[in-house]
Amino acid sequence: MEQGIILEARNITKVYPGGVVANHNVNLEIQKGEIHALVGENGAGKSTLMKMLFGMLKPTEGQIFVDGKEVHFTSSSDAIAAGLGMVHQHFMQVPSMTVADNLILGAETGAFFKVDRKKAVQITKELSEKYNLKVDAQKKVEDISLAMRQKLEILKALYRGANILILDEPTAVLTPQETEELFEQLKLLRENGHTIIFISHKLNEVKALCNRMTILRDGKTMGTYDVSELSEQEISRLMVGRDVSLDIEKDDAAFGKTVFSVKDLNYVDHFGKTRLDHVSFSIKQGQILGIAGIDGNGQSELVEAIVGTLKPQGGKVTMNGK
């Protein structure tokens, strides 16, 4: 790993209108060629800090340095020009356009519809091969998986010249197998000289992937550590300010009759994709039912079908026998 600070946030404070303090005197030093984790609970100030580093928000106080030079970003375009790229939790893509078109959209000078499409496809294929981020250049974004859409976002940042990549909760939309593949791709990027900021609260992933980590709590820096120095329990304590116990005692519960049920619920969206395929479950009085799955696997459509904001093509919802 190359030494030297490539990105620094020094005494950064962000106060929103109304007096809400999101970050208070935060300090962050990112070494060139490392994968650096930024960890903290929801609401700890991670996203606000990254938005300031990427020019989406302006700090109330403090300084930002890139390669030792102070910068004053007024937009994300300024950050991109300085060599930063960010992959957001919600991808910035046009679903009806192809992967190749999305890659070059906004990056090429002149009118977009005058851009050589064959050249765009070739560029996409070359980048995909170079960084081992395999995508189908000619497919529409609406027809590819979330994992491939994420690869496209990373390629977009690399195409725009990013040598510092900020990844905001990148594994939230991935299966365990896709997560392993992403980690191998990020390690390859590191070996090729890129620097990566990995925002997460999944401590096992931080330990498996990252070199160092900075911990935020209540908008303040708790410290920067080598990931090998601390156990997951010690990291959790720094994140929340107390010992975290994962042992939960459950009393045996007596459940009543079935009060709610869903049977064979089907929904196909306007793109022709099946979002719900014969979904069935029932809940008894006094039960708590959990619905698990990575983003984009039908959870939102299920809720909307149940409450009536979208109309399923088949199936039945029953409440108290009606």
C-alpha positions in Angstrom: 0.0 0.0 0.0 1.4 3.4 -1.0 1.9 5.8 1.9 0.9 9.5 1.9 -2.3 11.3 2.6 -4.4 11.6 -0.6 -7.6 13.0 1.0 -8.1 14.8 4.3 -11.0 16.4 6.1 -9.8 18.7 8.9 -12.0 19.9 11.7 -15.1 19.6 9.5 -18.4 20.9 11.0 -21.8 20.8 9.3 -24.8 22.6 10.9 -28.0 22.4 9.0 -30.7 25.1 9.0 -32.5 24.9 12.3 -29.4 24.2 14.3 -29.0 20.4 13.7 -25.3 19.5 14.0 -24.5 16.6 11.7 -20.7 16.7 12.0 -18.7 18.4 14.7 -14.9 18.9 14.3 -14.6 15.7 12.3 -11.1 14.7 11.1 -10.4 12.1 8.5 -7.2 11.1 6.8 -7.2 8.7 3.8 -3.9 7.2 2.7 -3.2 6.6 -0.9 -3.8 3.1 -2.1 -5.9 1.9 0.9 -9.4 0.7 1.5 -10.6 2.8 4.4 -13.8 2.1 6.2 -16.0 4.8 7.6 -18.3 3.2 10.2 -20.9 4.4 12.6 -24.6 3.9 13.5 -27.4 5.3 11.3 -27.4 9.1 12.0 -23.7 9.2 13.0 -22.9 11.6 10.2 -21.2 9.3 7.7 -23.3 10.3 4.6 -23.2 14.0 5.5 -19.4 13.9 5.7 -19.1 12.1 2.3 -21.5 14.5 0.7 -19.2 17.3 1.8 -16.1 15.5 0.5 -17.9 15.0 -2.9 -19.1 18.6 -3.2 -22.8 18.0 -2.6 -22.8 19.9 0.6 -20.7 22.8 1.8 -19.1 22.5 5.3 -20.1 25.1 7.9 -16.5 25.1 9.1 -13.3 23.2 8.4 -11.0 22.3 5.5 -10.7 19.6 2.8 -7.4 18.7 1.2 -6.8 16.6 -1.9 -3.1 15.6 -2.5 -2.1 18.1 0.1 -3.9 21.1 -1.6 -6.9 22.7 0.0 -10.0 22.5 -2.2 -13.3 24.4 -2.1 -15.9 22.3 -3.9 -19.1 24.0 -5.0 -20.5 21.0 -6.7 -19.9 17.3 -7.4 -18.4 18.3 -10.8 -15.6 20.0 -8.9 -15.0 16.8 -6.9 -15.0 14.7 -10.0 -12.5 17.1 -11.6 -10.3 16.6 -8.6 -10.3 12.8 -9.0 -13.1 11.7 -6.7 -16.0 9.4 -7.6 -19.0 8.4 -5.5 -21.3 5.4 -5.8 -24.5 6.2 -4.0 -26.9 3.8 -2.4 -29.5 4.8 -5.0 -27.9 4.6 -8.5 -27.8 7.6 -10.7 -28.9 5.9 -14.0 -31.5 6.2 -16.7 -33.3 2.8 -16.8 -34.6 3.1 -20.4 -31.0 3.7 -21.8 -28.3 1.2 -22.4 -25.4 0.5 -20.1 -23.0 2.1 -22.6 -25.2 5.2 -22.9 -25.4 5.6 -19.1 -21.6 5.3 -18.9 -20.9 8.3 -21.1 -24.0 10.3 -20.2 -22.9 13.7 -19.0 -19.2 12.9 -19.4 -18.8 13.7 -23.1 -18.8 17.3 -24.5 -21.4 18.3 -27.1 -24.9 17.0 -27.7 -25.4 13.5 -26.2 -27.4 12.3 -29.2 -24.4 13.1 -31.5 -22.1 10.8 -29.6 -20.8 7.7 -31.5 -22.8 4.8 -30.0 -20.4 2.2 -31.3 -17.5 4.0 -29.7 -19.5 4.1 -26.4 -20.0 0.4 -26.5 -16.3 -0.2 -27.3 -15.2 2.1 -24.4 -17.6 0.2 -22.0 -16.2 -3.2 -23.0 -12.6 -2.0 -22.6 -13.2 -0.5 -19.2 -15.1 -3.6 -18.1 -12.2 -5.8 -19.1 -9.6 -3.6 -17.6 -11.1 -3.5 -14.2 -12.8 -6.9 -14.2 -16.2 -5.3 -13.8 -18.2 -7.3 -16.3 -21.3 -5.6 -17.7 -23.3 -6.0 -20.8 -22.7 -2.8 -22.7 -25.7 -3.1 -25.0 -28.4 -4.1 -22.5 -30.8 -1.5 -21.1 -30.3 -0.7 -17.5 -33.9 -1.8 -16.7 -33.0 -5.3 -17.8 -29.8 -5.9 -15.8 -29.3 -7.0 -12.2 -28.7 -4.7 -9.2 -25.2 -6.1 -9.0 -24.5 -5.2 -12.6 -26.0 -1.7 -12.1 -23.6 -1.2 -9.2 -20.7 -2.2 -11.4 -21.9 0.3 -14.0 -21.8 3.0 -11.3 -18.2 2.1 -10.4 -17.3 2.2 -14.1 -18.9 5.6 -14.5 -16.7 7.0 -11.8 -13.6 5.4 -13.3 -14.4 6.6 -16.8 -14.6 10.2 -15.3 -11.1 9.8 -14.0 -11.7 8.9 -10.3 -8.7 7.7 -8.4 -10.6 8.0 -5.1 -13.8 6.0 -4.9 -16.5 6.6 -2.2 -18.8 3.6 -1.8 -21.9 4.3 0.3 -23.2 1.0 1.8 -22.4 -0.9 -1.4 -23.3 -4.4 -0.1 -26.9 -3.4 0.9 -28.2 -4.5 -2.6 -26.0 -7.6 -3.0 -26.2 -11.3 -2.2 -23.4 -12.8 -0.2 -21.9 -14.3 -3.4 -22.1 -10.9 -5.1 -20.5 -9.3 -2.1 -17.5 -11.6 -2.3 -17.2 -10.8 -6.0 -17.3 -7.0 -5.2 -14.6 -7.4 -2.6 -12.3 -9.1 -5.1 -12.9 -6.3 -7.6 -12.2 -3.6 -5.0 -9.0 -5.3 -4.0 -8.0 -5.3 -7.7 -8.7 -1.6 -7.9 -6.5 -1.0 -4.8 -3.7 -3.0 -6.4 -4.0 -0.8 -9.5 -3.5 2.3 -7.3 -7.0 3.4 -6.5 -8.0 4.5 -3.1 -11.4 3.5 -1.7 -13.6 4.8 1.1 -16.0 2.0 2.2 -19.0 3.2 4.2 -20.6 0.4 6.2 -22.0 -0.8 9.5 -21.4 -4.4 8.7 -18.3 -5.0 10.8 -17.5 -8.5 9.5 -17.2 -6.9 6.0 -15.0 -4.1 7.3 -12.7 -6.6 9.0 -12.5 -8.7 5.8 -11.9 -5.9 3.3 -10.4 -2.8 4.8 -7.0 -1.7 5.9 -8.0 1.1 8.3 -11.2 2.5 9.7 -12.5 5.8 11.1 -15.4 5.5 13.6 -18.0 8.2 13.9 -20.5 8.6 16.8 -23.0 11.4 17.1 -21.3 13.3 14.4 -17.9 13.2 16.0 -14.7 11.3 15.3 -14.0 8.5 17.8 -10.7 7.6 16.2 -8.9 6.0 13.3 -7.6 2.4 13.7 -6.0 -0.5 11.8 -8.9 -3.0 11.4 -6.7 -5.7 13.0 -6.3 -3.7 16.2 -9.9 -4.0 17.4 -12.5 -6.8 17.7 -16.0 -6.4 16.4 -17.2 -6.0 20.0 -14.7 -3.2 20.6 -15.7 -1.4 17.4 -19.4 -1.7 18.4 -18.6 -0.1 21.7 -16.9 2.8 20.0 -19.8 3.2 17.6 -22.6 3.3 20.2 -20.8 4.2 23.4 -21.7 1.1 25.4 -21.4 -2.6 25.3 -23.6 -4.3 22.8 -25.3 -7.5 23.7 -26.8 -9.6 20.9 -28.3 -12.2 23.3 -32.0 -11.6 23.3 -34.2 -13.7 25.6 -37.6 -14.6 24.2 -40.5 -15.9 26.2 -42.7 -18.6 24.8 -45.7 -16.8 23.3 -49.2 -18.0 22.9 -50.6 -17.0 19.5 -54.2 -16.6 18.6 -56.1 -17.2 15.4 -54.9 -16.2 12.0 -55.8 -12.5 11.5 -54.1 -11.7 8.2 -53.1 -13.7 5.2 -51.7 -13.3 1.6 -52.2 -16.1 -0.9 -50.6 -16.5 -4.3 -50.0 -12.8 -4.8 -48.6 -12.0 -8.3 -47.4 -8.7 -9.7 -45.7 -7.9 -13.0 -44.4 -4.3 -13.5 -44.9 -2.2 -16.6 -41.5 -3.4 -17.9 -42.8 -6.9 -17.9 -40.7 -8.0 -15.0 -42.2 -10.3 -12.3 -41.9 -8.6 -9.0 -44.1 -10.9 -6.9 -44.5 -14.6 -7.9 -47.2 -16.5 -5.9 -46.2 -14.9 -2.6 -48.1 -16.5 0.3 -47.9 -16.1 4.1 -50.2 -15.7 7.2 -49.9 -14.0 10.5 -51.6 -15.1 13.8 -52.7 -12.7 16.5 -49.7 -11.7 18.6 -47.1 -12.7 16.0 -44.3 -10.5 14.6 -43.5 -11.5 11.0 -40.2 -10.4 9.4 -39.9 -10.0 5.7 -36.2 -10.3 4.6 -34.4 -9.7 1.3 -31.9 -7.4 -0.3 -33.2 -4.2 -1.9 -35.1 -4.7 -5.2 -36.5 -8.1 -4.5 -40.2 -7.3 -4.2 -40.5 -6.0 -0.6 -41.8 -2.6 -1.7 -44.2 -4.1 -4.2 -45.5 -6.5 -1.6 -46.3 -3.7 0.8 -47.9 -1.6 -1.9 -50.0 -4.5 -3.1 -51.1 -5.2 0.5 -52.2 -1.6 1.2 -53.7 -1.1 -2.2 -51.4 1.5 -3.9 -50.7 -1.0 -6.7 -53.0 -3.6 -8.2 -51.6 -7.2 -8.4 -52.5 -9.4 -11.4 -53.5 -12.2 -9.1 -53.8 -13.4 -5.5 -55.8 -12.6 -2.5 -55.3 -10.6 0.7 -57.5 -11.5 3.7 -57.9 -9.7 7.0 -60.0 -11.2 9.8 -61.5 -13.6 7.3 -62.6 -11.0 4.8 
